[in-house]
Amino acid sequence: MTVTDLLNKLPAAFDAGAAAGTSAVIQFNCSQPHYATIKDGTCSVTAGTASNADVTITMADEDLVALMKGELNGMTAFMTGKLQLDGDLMLAQRMSSFFDAAKLA
């Protein structure tokens, strides 16, 4: 699975209950940048770079796929330099609960 395929699956794997009350833009910087917009209980994904991202996640494609599928621990990735974060770190920590990893496999 390519990183683009995975990112395009995010809306279908989105758990509106887990993200209740969240309004955010999450930028994914990888070989083909995309951003996810979470607002009013919905999630949409757009190719490109957001001008107003709340958090920016920078990772190699294969590491981002592994992280989102639950195969790579976020804290481990951060501590080993595989994951760089800029912006709202608390949002980044909560992000994994917003998406059902089983639906991204």
C-alpha positions as CSV (number, residue, x, y, z in Angstrom):
1,M,0.0,0.0,0.0
2,T,1.3,3.4,-0.9
3,V,1.2,6.3,1.5
4,T,-1.3,8.1,-0.8
5,D,-3.6,5.0,-0.7
6,L,-3.4,5.0,3.1
7,L,-4.1,8.7,3.5
8,N,-7.1,8.5,1.1
9,K,-8.5,5.8,3.4
10,L,-8.5,8.1,6.4
11,P,-12.1,9.4,6.0
12,A,-13.4,5.8,5.9
13,A,-11.4,4.9,9.0
14,F,-12.4,8.1,10.9
15,D,-14.1,7.6,14.3
16,A,-16.2,10.7,14.8
17,G,-16.9,9.7,18.4
18,A,-13.2,9.6,19.4
19,A,-12.7,13.0,17.7
20,A,-15.8,14.6,19.2
21,G,-15.3,18.3,19.7
22,T,-12.1,18.4,17.7
23,S,-11.5,20.8,14.9
24,A,-8.1,20.5,13.4
25,V,-5.9,20.3,10.3
26,I,-3.2,17.6,10.3
27,Q,-0.4,18.0,7.7
28,F,1.3,14.8,6.6
29,N,4.7,15.6,5.0
30,C,5.9,12.6,3.1
31,S,6.8,12.0,-0.6
32,Q,3.3,13.3,-1.6
33,P,2.1,15.7,1.0
34,H,-1.5,15.6,2.1
35,Y,-3.5,17.1,4.9
36,A,-6.6,15.9,6.9
37,T,-9.2,18.3,8.0
38,I,-11.3,17.3,11.0
39,K,-14.4,19.4,11.6
40,D,-18.0,18.9,12.7
41,G,-17.5,15.1,13.1
42,T,-16.1,14.6,9.6
43,C,-12.7,14.0,8.1
44,S,-11.5,14.9,4.6
45,V,-8.1,14.5,3.0
46,T,-6.6,16.8,0.4
47,A,-3.4,16.5,-1.6
48,G,-1.0,19.3,-1.0
49,T,0.1,21.5,1.8
50,A,-2.3,23.3,4.2
51,S,-1.6,26.9,5.0
52,N,-3.1,26.5,8.5
53,A,-2.0,23.1,9.9
54,D,-2.4,22.6,13.6
55,V,0.2,19.9,13.6
56,T,2.7,18.8,11.0
57,I,3.9,15.2,10.8
58,T,7.0,14.5,8.8
59,M,7.9,10.9,8.1
60,A,9.2,8.6,5.4
61,D,6.4,6.9,3.5
62,E,6.9,3.4,4.8
63,D,7.1,4.7,8.4
64,L,3.9,6.7,8.1
65,V,2.1,3.7,6.7
66,A,3.4,1.5,9.6
67,L,2.4,4.2,12.2
68,M,-1.1,4.6,10.9
69,K,-1.7,0.9,10.6
70,G,-0.6,0.4,14.3
71,E,2.6,-1.4,13.4
72,L,4.9,1.4,14.6
73,N,4.7,3.0,18.0
74,G,4.5,6.7,17.7
75,M,6.6,7.4,20.8
76,T,9.3,5.0,19.6
77,A,9.2,6.6,16.1
78,F,9.6,10.1,17.7
79,M,12.4,9.1,20.0
80,T,14.3,7.4,17.2
81,G,14.0,10.3,14.8
82,K,11.6,8.6,12.4
83,L,8.8,11.0,13.3
84,Q,9.2,14.8,13.4
85,L,6.4,16.9,14.8
86,D,5.7,20.6,14.6
87,G,2.7,22.3,16.2
88,D,0.1,20.9,18.7
89,L,1.9,17.9,20.2
90,M,-1.2,16.9,22.3
91,L,-3.2,16.7,19.0
92,A,-0.6,14.4,17.5
93,Q,-0.8,12.1,20.6
94,R,-4.6,11.9,20.3
95,M,-4.6,11.4,16.5
96,S,-4.2,7.7,16.6
97,S,-7.5,7.3,18.5
98,F,-9.3,9.2,15.7
99,F,-8.7,6.5,13.1
100,D,-9.4,2.7,13.2
101,A,-6.1,1.1,12.3
102,A,-7.9,-2.1,11.2
103,K,-9.7,-0.2,8.4
104,L,-6.4,1.2,7.1
105,A,-4.8,-2.3,6.7
